[in-house]
Amino acid sequence: MGNKPPKVSIIFPVRNEGKNVKMTLDSLFTMNTNIEMEAVIVDDASTDQCCHFLTNYPNRDKVTYIRTNGVGPANARNMGAARARHPYLAFCDAHMTFENFWIDRLIFHIVKGTSDAVCPAIGSIQDPVVKGYGQSLTPSLKIKWHQKRRSLFETAILPGACIIISKQVFDDIGGFETGFSTWGHEDVELSLKLWLFGYRCHCDPNITVLHLFRTTHPYSVNYEGIYYNLLRMAYLHFDDKRIKKAKSLVVHGSAATIEKKVIKDGVLQKRAHYIKRRKMDIDDLFKKFNIYF
């Protein structure tokens, strides 16, 4: 990576994480690295005082703290990126631990030009033997994990738990979808946009970060918000046939009502802009990764 190692801003969206934020930062700042990095904590309306420890935190000078009023995980990440001081970005969940030199090895692929956005293997804190290696989509647009491969490989979807990207590329694609005000599909939409705009997404299976997999969220998640994001993503990137199929996936509430709101919120104008930006169409992308949707 030359004489001057790249500098990375690591962005953590946070909402009611309890002790996890401290666990994550402690791991981040005690692992070995040659990379200069900062942590950007975006506290999105937490009510559990999970970030109060920062007042007396030993590495406080390496942490930027941002408080937001419930903008959702996509926009929280965007706000963190806007405040980032360094030219490379890592988006990570705030319930993780890291191995030595993980960021050095991942950022190498970006700096070298082998990839435009990369993820590590994601292991389970509860059972580190359990790992996933990048993601794809099922015929019902559910996430499925890849099995391990020997070396760096292309992945359709970058898991939101850990994504490394240059700020230049992130800004060029417009970041995470600004129309997503709640949790759901933000990492899928970002990955599709990267591929469709001519960028490459990879997984390095030989680098692992550990993630706390939870059965419930520490904040409210509603079906309408998830379905809104699904239909908004469909309108942004899918052809008419696939938009219709996406509407059929709405099994709670009214697809027509949600669709009406998506359209009212200006998705068609953004769709027209995105179509002009495309270097690949959605049909070719889904064929490339054998996504039968």
Sequence and secondary structure as in RCSB ss.txt:
>XXXX:A:sequence
MGNKPPKVSIIFPVRNEGKNVKMTLDSLFTMNTNIEMEAVIVDDASTDQCCHFLTNYPNRDKVTYIRTNGVGPAN
ARNMGAARARHPYLAFCDAHMTFENFWIDRLIFHIVKGTSDAVCPAIGSIQDPVVKGYGQSLTPSLKIKWHQKRR
SLFETAILPGACIIISKQVFDDIGGFETGFSTWGHEDVELSLKLWLFGYRCHCDPNITVLHLFRTTHPYSVNYEG
IYYNLLRMAYLHFDDKRIKKAKSLVVHGSAATIEKKVIKDGVLQKRAHYIKRRKMDIDDLFKKFNIYF
>XXXX:A:secstr
  SS  EEEEEEEESS TTHHHHHHHHHHHS  SSEEEEEEEEES SS TTGGGGG TTGGGEEEEEESS  HHH
HHHHHHHH  SSEEEEE SSEEE TTHHHHHHHHHHHTS SEEEEEEEESS TT EE SEEE TTS EEE    S
S EE SB  TTEEEEEHHHHHHTTSS TT  SSSSHHHHHHHHHHHTT  EEEEEEEEEEE   SS SS   HHH
HHHHHHHHHHHH  HHHHHHHHHT  SS HHHHHHHHHHTTHHHHHHHHHHH SS HHHHHHHTT   
